[in-house]
Amino acid sequence: MMSNGASHTFYTHREKVNFKMATSKLFTVIGVSTLAGKTKVRFANDLATRIKNLVKNGHTNVELFELPTAMTKEAGLAYAKANSLFAIPADTDTSAEDVIAAVAE
């Protein structure tokens, strides 16, 4: 399984092409949920369906918010942090600081 944001080299015909994993996908919903004691940032495009699926699968402390416009994960995290939408837990796999630092590089 490839990690999100990883860069890979592909050969198309005789050209060498660098391919970066899909980081330009846009989302309209951002938030956090906890499953088995692990809190993660969640992204979606349909608020009601995402909440329903998370709860159905045993997630707790579900906090989701609609973004003002469709945004990438990086932009969504920056918006959530700037507007204090939710606390980004220290044990979250994707922290806003890490994502924003990676975008700045």
N, C-alpha and C positions, 0 to 999 in steps of 0.2 A: 504494500500500500504506500503510495507516495504522499509525502506531507504537503500541506497547502503552502504555496509560495515557493516551492522548490524549483530550481532551474534545471532543465534537462536538455541534452543535445540530441536532436533528431536529424537524420539524413533523409532528405526528400530528393529523389532522383540522384543527382550528383552534387547537390548543394548542401552545405552544412548549415543548419538552422538552429539557433538557440530558442528554446521554448520555455516560457515561465508559466507555471501552473495558473489556472484561472483565478486571478486576484481582482479582476475587473467586474465580477458578478455584483449586481446591485440588490440591496435588501431594503425593505420598508419598515421592518420591525427589529428591535434589538432589546436584549435583556439578559437576565441570568436565571438559572434554575439549579437545583441541587438534586443529585441522584447518588445514592449510596455514599453520602457524606462528601461528595466531590461537587463543588460549585463551578459551573462553566458559563461563559458568555454564549448566548444563543442568538442566532440570526434567522429571519424568516421573511416571507412576503405576505402572509395571511395571519393576522393576529389571532382570530378566533380558532382557526384550525390548529395553529401551533400550540396554543394553550391546551386545547383538547387533547392533542397527541402527547404532550409532555405529561399532563396529569394522568392520562390513561396508562402511560408507561412507568408510573411511579415517582415522577419528579415532585419535589416539594419546593417551597419558597420560590415559586414562579413569579418573576417580575418582568413583564414585557411592556415595551413602549413603542408607539408608532413614531417613526422618524418624519420630519417635515417634508423630505424628498427622498427618493431612492438614493442610497449611498453604498459605497464599498464597505467592507468590514473595517478597514483602517479609518475611513472618514466617519463611519458610524460610532466607532469607539472614541474617536476624538470628540465628536458631538456629545456623546453620553458623558464623557468626563467634563467637558466644558460647561455642560448644563446640569451637572450633578444628578443625572437621572437615576442612578443606582450606584451603590458602592461596588467597586470591582474588587472582589476578595483576593487576598494574597495568594491563596491556593488555586486560583483560576488559571487554567492552561494558557489563556491568552490575556495578558495584561495590557492595558492601554499604553503604558509606558514602553513596553517592549515593541508593540506594533508601531507606535508613533516614531520611536527611535529607528526602527527598521525602514520606515518610509522616508525618513530624513536622510538616510545614508545614500 
